[in-house]
Amino acid sequence: MPEGITFPSIPDAEAIAALQRRGINFMPSGHWTELWQQAHHTAFTVAQSAGFDILKDIHAALERAMVNGQTFETFKKELTPILQAKGWWGRAERTDDLTGEVRQVTLGSPRRLRTIFDVNLRISAAQGDWERQQAVKKERPYLRYTAILDNRVRPQHRRWHGTILPIDHPWWQTHYPPNGWRCRCKAMSVSDLDLEWNGWSVNEPPDEGTATWVNPRTGEQREVPRGIDPGWDYNPGNTDQAARAAKLAMDKLQDYPPRMGASAVAALAFAFPQVEREMAGWIEGIAARAEAGEFKPAGVRRVVGAFDDEVLSFFEGRDVVPATAAISISDSDIFHALRTAKVAPLSESIWKRLPSLLAKPEAIFWDVQNPGLVYVLNEPEGKGKIVVLVDYAVRVERVRMVVNTVRTGRRISTFEEFENTGRYARIK
């Protein structure tokens, strides 16, 4: 890409969502080698950021630039004074946490900002491309590697140009572009008709061999495919990684103060499809083991949502301050919810979509007689309710903690039971 790097004038929704996912999980680091490959997919980091409160500022500036289609010059102009005010600028002496050595390092600089801008543009764009390609892979089942064939292209990337392989071929797990710093390569979706019209054919993946790379921080040795910069031999758009990243972000809500948790889950709504995709596998595994009579609760607990501001305001009016806004559910609760002997059970598909349903219920009530929140759902397959106990004491991995837990759920025929104002207080 030319030096005048810019984001597209039309915002790329999938790329923006990918950047937002990483922004929920900030990881300060002292050197770029401290976080490896997929860690950059699930977290947002900047080298030499440890000890400085700057990650949120940089991430927010990147998100503004991506949403508004800003140029690098605008990004740099807006962010530079913020970083300078916080002391993250120019040359400085830093103590290496690994070796204890004091050395000169570069903090913020125009060159550093260009690298940050460029890398995040390309990785987020690749993640957006991969999600779109996965969505149409039945109609366009191949990917074609495309390089910019000028005098700046790497020799191996020039040779990879025109490589066509099925989208699920293992080669793309290491060679999906970008494949290094300032790499401008892309992967394009290809259909059978494209092959016929262009005279293309599916070919064998190029084998350039590997080179041994020694991590200068740890001394660890790794074999890296030739033509790929160390740390770039992974698929930045892997949707499995996206699902794990979203789960990681949701699980962190348990540790947030209530109001912060409410805001965070609202900001995470864009990632619910990834959360639910990952959660579906967990639920299916519990259901299969239960059906085979092999289920034994392991005490695993997952965050599936959070109280919103209206619920928290209702609690404040009753002088109740929950320890957290996060709503979680355990493997044991899922098992009991799916039992076929249970009266009027909710379907498995509803439990898999719990984050989306809890975020937009038909109504929320407070059960006065049996203290707990009741989320009322109105689904095409029928009405239902989910009961959430507040500040419930549990043990998670042998640690005693207080959670808000989904305890039960069932189908209901009408909303009439909630007209009993002596038992139910309407929240929303």
N, C-alpha and C positions, 0 to 999 in steps of 0.2 A: 504494500500500500504506500502511496506517496507520502512525503513528509507531512503534508497538510491533512493529518488524520482527522476524521470527523465521524460522528454517528449518523446513521440514516435519518433523513428528514421525516420519514414516516416511522414512528416508534415500533420496534419489534417486540410485541407483547411477550413472546416466549423468552427472548433474551433478557428483557427487563425482569421477568419473573425469576430467571436463573440467577441474576445478580442479587435480587431481593432475598432469595433463599440463602445465599452465602452470607448476606448481611445480618441474618438473625444470629449467626455464630461467629463472633469476633475472636481471633486468636493472635495476640501480639507475638512477634517473633524477633529474634536478634539477627537472623541470617536466613536467606531464601531456602537453604538446604535443610532447615529445621522442620519444615512441613513438606511432605512428599506426595507428589501425584494427586491421588483422589482426595487428599486432605484439603487441597485447594478447591475442590469441587464442593465440599461440604462446609467450608469456612471461608471467611474473608480475612486476609492477612497482608501485611506490608512489612518487608524486611526492615530491621532497625527500628521497629515501632514499640518494642518492649519498653515500658516505663513512661510512655507518652500517651496521653488521652487524645489520640488523633484518628483512630480507625473509623469511628462513626462519622467524623467530619469528611474523611476521604471518600467513604462509601456513599454518604449523602450527596457529595458533589458529583460522583460518578453516576448515581441514579438520576440526578437532575439533568446531567449532560445527555444521558441516554434517552430520557423521556422527551427532552426538548430539542434533541438533535443538535447539540452544541458542538462547536469546533474545539480542538485542543486549546487554542489560544484563550477562548472564553473560560474553559475549565480551569486553566492555569491562573488566569487573572482573578477569578473568584476565590480560589482555594489558597493561593500563596500567602496573602496577609493573615489568614486564619492559622496556617501552620507556623508562620514566623512569630505570631503572637504567643504561641504555645511552646516556642523554643525548638521546634523540629525543623531546623533549616541550617544549611551550610555544613562545614566540617566541625567535628567534635571528638573528644576523647571518650571512649566507652570501654567498660570492663567486660571482657568476654566471659559470659556465665559458664562456659564449658571449660576454658583453660585458665581463667583468672587474669589473662594478659590484658593490659591496657593498650589500646591501639586507636589510631585515627580512622574514623569512618565518615562517610557522607550521609547526612540525614536528608532533608528536603533540598531539592535543586530542580531547575527546569528539566534537566535530563531525567532525573528520577520520576518526576511527574509525567513525562512523556511515556516512560516505560510502564508506569502504573496504568495510565490511560489506555495505552495500546494493548497491554496484556489482558486487561479486563474487558475491553471491547471484543477482542478476538475470542476469548474463552466463552463469554456470555453469548456471543453470536453463534458459536459452534454448538453450544447447548440448545439454543433455540432451533438451529437447523436440524439437529438430531431429533428433537421432539417432533418436528413437522415431518421428517422423513419416516419416523416410526409410524406416524399416523396414517401414512399413505403407502406403506410398504407392500400391501397386497396388490395394489395397482402399479407400483414402481418398486420392484423388489431388489434393485441393484443400486450401488453407489459407484460413481466415477471420480477418481482422484484428478483434480485440476490444479495445475501450478501456473504462476505468472512466468512465462518463458522469456525473461529478459536477462540482462547481465548480472542481476542480483540474486537470481534463484540458486539454491543449493544444487550441486550436481546430482545427488540422489533424488531430490524432489523433481528435478527435470526428468529423470528416468522413470519416476513413479507416475508422471503425468499420463493420463489415459488408462491407468489400471482400472478395470471394472470387475467387481466382485459382488456376490450377494451381500445384502446389508447386514446379515447375521454372521458373516464370515469372521473368524477369529482375528484376521489381519487388521480389521478396523478397530479392535480393542487396544492396539498399540500404535496404529498408524493413522487414525482419524485426525485430520488437521484441525488446528495448527500443530506443527511438530517442532516448534522451537521459538525462541525469541525473535520477534518480527517476521515470523513465517506468515506468508500471504496466501498459502494454499487453501483450497476448499474441497468439499465433497458434494457432488450433485446427485440428486435422485435420477434414476434411469429406469425406463419401462422397456418391455419387450419390443414395443413399437419404435422406441428410440434406437434400440440396437439395429432393427431392420432398416430404418430410414438412413442411419448414419454409417451403416456397414461395420458397426462395432461388434465385438464379441466378448464374452466373459473370458478372462485369461487367468494365468497363474499369478499368485502374489509374488512380487519381486523379493528376492532374498539377498540382502546386502550384508548379512552376517551381523555380528555384534562387536562392540568394543567395551573393554573394561573401564569403568569410571570409578574413581575413588572419591568418596565424599570428603572434602577438605575439613569438615567440622568433626566428623566421627571416625574417619578412617575406613568406614564400611565400603566394601567393593560391590558393584552392581554391573551386570551385563546390560548394556543399552543398545538397541538396534542402531546400526550405523545410519547416519543421516537425520537422527532425532536428537535434539539437545537433551542432556540429562534432566530428568524430572518431567519430560513432556511425552513419554511413551505410554500414554493412556488415552482413553476416549473421554473427553470432557463432557460429552453429552449423554453419557450412559444413564438411562432412566432409572435403573436400579439404584445407582448412586444418588440420583435426585430424590428417590423415595426415602432412602436412608437419611439423607440430609434433612428432609422435611420432618422425619420422625425425631431426629436429634433436636431440631429446633422446638418441636412441640414438647418434648420431655423436659426441656429447660424451663418451661413455664412454671413447673412445680416450685422452683426456687425464687420466683419473682414476687415482689409485693403485690397485693391484690389489684390495685389500679393499673400497675404496669403490666400485669398479666392479662388484664382485660384488653388493654391497648395492643399488646403483642399478638394475641390470638386474632384480633380483628385484622391486623396487618398480615397475618399468615393465611388468611382465607384463600389467597390465590394458590397456595400450596396444598390445599385439602385433597385434590385429586391424587397427588403423590402420597400424602399421608394415608389415604384410604386404600390405595393400591398396595402399599406395604402392609397395612393392617389386615387386608383381606387374606393374605397368605398366612398370617398369624392365626386368624379366626378359623380358616379352613383346616389348619393343622390341628387345632383344638377339637374341632368337630369330628375330624377323621379318627382321632385317638379315642374320643368319647364313644363314637359308634362302635369301635373295636373293643371297647371295655378296657382300654389301656391308659385312660387319662388319670394323671396324678398332678394336682396343682403344684406349680413350682414357685408360686408367689410372685410371678411376673406381673408388673403393673405398667399400663401405658396411658399417657395423657391424651385425651380425645377432645378437649375443648377447654373453655374457661367461662366463668361468670362474666356477663357484660356489665356496663355501667349502671343500667337500670336495676339489675339484681343487687349490685353492691350498694346502690343508694337505698334500696329497700332494707338491706341489712343494717345500714347506718341508722336508719330511722328506728330500728329496734335495738340499737346499741350492740349489734353483733358485728365483730370484726373477724372474718375468717382468716385463717393463717395464710391461705393462698387462694387465688382465683381459679387455679387449674382444676379441671375435672378429669378424673382418671378411672380406669376400669381394670380389674385383674383377670387373669386367666381363669380363676375359679368362678368369677361372676359370669364370664362368657359361657363357661361350661353349663352352669345352672340355667342361664337364659336360653340355651339351645336344646335343653332336654325336651324330648318329644312328649313326656308325661306331664309337662308343665301346662297349666290351664291357660288357654288363649295366648300362646307364645308369639312373640314378634318374629318375623322371618329373619333368616341369616343375612339377607341383603340389607336389611335395615341396620343391623349391628355393624356391617361393613361400612356403612355410610354415616356412622354416628357423628363424626366431626361436623359434617355439613348440616345434619339435622339439628344438632344442638345449637348451632350458630343461628339457625332460622326456624325456630319452633312456631307452631300455631299459637301457643300461649304458654305462660309460665305461672305456676301457682306455688304458694307456700302451704304445706300441710301442717296445720296447727296441732292436730292430735298426735300425729306421728312425725315429729319435726323433720322436714326434708323438702327439697324442691321437686316439683313435678313438671317435667317438660312434656307438653301435649303436642303430638305429631298428627298431621292430617295428610296421609300419603294416599296415592291412587289405589294402593292395595288395602287401605283401611285405616281407621284411626288407631292411635296407640299412645301410650304414656311411658315415660322414662323417669324413674325415681332416683334422685341424687341426694345422698346423705352428706351433710356439711360438717367439717372438722371431725372426721372419723379417724380414730387411732388404729394404725395398722403396723405391721412389720414388713419392710421391703429389704430383701437381702440382709436379714438379721438386724436391720436398723429400724428402731421405732420412730414413726413419723406420723404427722397429721395430714390427712388428705380429704378431698371432696370426692366421693366415690359413687359411681353408678352402681346401684344395688340391685335393681330389678327393672323389668319392663314387660308390658303385656298389651294385647289388643283391647280396645274398648269399643262399645257399640255407639255410644253417644257422649256428649259433653255434659249431660245432665248432672252427673255426680258433683261437678265443680260449682253447681249453683248453690250448694250447701255452704253458705258464707260463715257458718259456725265452725266449719272444719277447714275451708280453703280460703286463703287470702290471695286475691289476684295481684300479680306483679306486672304483667304485661300481656 
